[in-house]
Amino acid sequence: MARISETDLILNNDGSVYHLNLLPKHISDTVIAVGDPNRVYAVSQYFDKIEFEMNKREFITHVGKYKNKRITVISTGIGTDNIEIFFNELDALVNVDLKTRTPKPRKKKLNIIRIGTSGALQEDVPLGSHLVSNYAVGLDNLMNFYDLNLSAFETLIADDLEKKINLNFKPYVVKGSDSLREKLSFEMIVGNTVTCPGFYAPQGRVIRLPLRFPKLLEDLNYYHYDDFWLTNFEMETSAYYAFARMLGHEALSINAVIANRMKNKFSKNPTKVIDSLIKKVLDRI
């Protein structure tokens, strides 16, 4: 097998991967990913025991046990570019021999669960609800640099969105893990999530700069193909689903809905909504 160069896979002096600063022994079969570094502590506070902690840039990691199940929780920061770093280094830790710099012949499959926050795109998605992303629609350009295979249905939706929303680029559409959704999503809303490449104009917010797509919120709200509707948006899910497919992992994004953009309402207690989702996920994995 071809040896991976020292500049393609950068390792620190202790043998850990460059950004995450982790070793293979720190990766559990189940990985919880959060955006906000402070949310790592919100998850690990429920662990029975914390065996390892690492702080590196926005990538904070705790490894511990919850009800005798070993879990790794890692923060990624904001945006699909950070998810690219997270996923490539996470996969290298379990599927590359870091000493020989060669891919392992037998690949390991991880269960990666994103616990995040999101804004609703439909009036009937209530504040405080928990929403599982069935499909993700990527409005970012990250997959222009990778060969992501889409199903016929995913390609159809991507083409239809480009046409009906009058985008000057083609989005990508990718489905999350069926097995994780079946295990974790009961009594949650199951929807389809738009991933945006920014927080302000890409999500229809105006402060001082005018919008290039002034009807984006309205167009996303009204868009549907048969019974396929767009329910919410955030900034990472499409990258989770794309890299999980390409690298052979299971990934599911679960969102605490803390805003409803169609009603211009924001949760009075977002911390409570997120905390209840954390406890729900921990009890189901």
Rosetta blueprint (number, residue, H / E / L):
1 M L
2 A L
3 R L
4 I L
5 S L
6 E L
7 T L
8 D L
9 L L
10 I L
11 L E
12 N L
13 N L
14 D L
15 G L
16 S L
17 V E
18 Y L
19 H L
20 L L
21 N L
22 L L
23 L L
24 P H
25 K H
26 H H
27 I L
28 S L
29 D L
30 T E
31 V E
32 I E
33 A E
34 V E
35 G L
36 D L
37 P H
38 N H
39 R H
40 V H
41 Y H
42 A H
43 V H
44 S H
45 Q L
46 Y L
47 F L
48 D L
49 K E
50 I E
51 E E
52 F E
53 E E
54 M E
55 N E
56 K E
57 R L
58 E L
59 F E
60 I E
61 T E
62 H E
63 V E
64 G E
65 K E
66 Y E
67 K L
68 N L
69 K E
70 R E
71 I E
72 T E
73 V E
74 I E
75 S E
76 T L
77 G L
78 I L
79 G L
80 T H
81 D H
82 N H
83 I H
84 E H
85 I H
86 F H
87 F H
88 N H
89 E H
90 L H
91 D H
92 A H
93 L H
94 V H
95 N H
96 V E
97 D E
98 L L
99 K L
100 T L
101 R L
102 T E
103 P E
104 K L
105 P L
106 R L
107 K L
108 K L
109 K L
110 L L
111 N E
112 I E
113 I E
114 R E
115 I E
116 G E
117 T E
118 S E
119 G E
120 A E
121 L L
122 Q L
123 E L
124 D L
125 V L
126 P L
127 L L
128 G L
129 S L
130 H E
131 L E
132 V E
133 S E
134 N E
135 Y E
136 A E
137 V E
138 G E
139 L L
140 D L
141 N L
142 L H
143 M H
144 N H
145 F H
146 Y L
147 D L
148 L L
149 N L
150 L L
151 S L
152 A H
153 F H
154 E H
155 T H
156 L H
157 I H
158 A H
159 D H
160 D H
161 L H
162 E H
163 K H
164 K H
165 I L
166 N L
167 L L
168 N L
169 F L
170 K L
171 P L
172 Y E
173 V E
174 V E
175 K E
176 G L
177 S L
178 D H
179 S H
180 L H
181 R H
182 E H
183 K H
184 L H
185 S L
186 F L
187 E L
188 M L
189 I E
190 V E
191 G E
192 N E
193 T E
194 V E
195 T E
196 C L
197 P L
198 G L
199 F L
200 Y L
201 A H
202 P H
203 Q H
204 G L
205 R L
206 V L
207 I L
208 R L
209 L L
210 P L
211 L L
212 R L
213 F L
214 P L
215 K L
216 L H
217 L H
218 E H
219 D H
220 L H
221 N H
222 Y H
223 Y L
224 H E
225 Y E
226 D L
227 D L
228 F E
229 W E
230 L L
231 T L
232 N E
233 F E
234 E E
235 M L
236 E L
237 T H
238 S H
239 A H
240 Y H
241 Y H
242 A H
243 F H
244 A H
245 R H
246 M H
247 L H
248 G L
249 H L
250 E E
251 A E
252 L E
253 S E
254 I E
255 N E
256 A E
257 V E
258 I E
259 A E
260 N E
261 R L
262 M L
263 K L
264 N L
265 K E
266 F E
267 S L
268 K L
269 N L
270 P H
271 T H
272 K H
273 V H
274 I H
275 D H
276 S H
277 L H
278 I H
279 K H
280 K H
281 V H
282 L H
283 D H
284 R H
285 I L
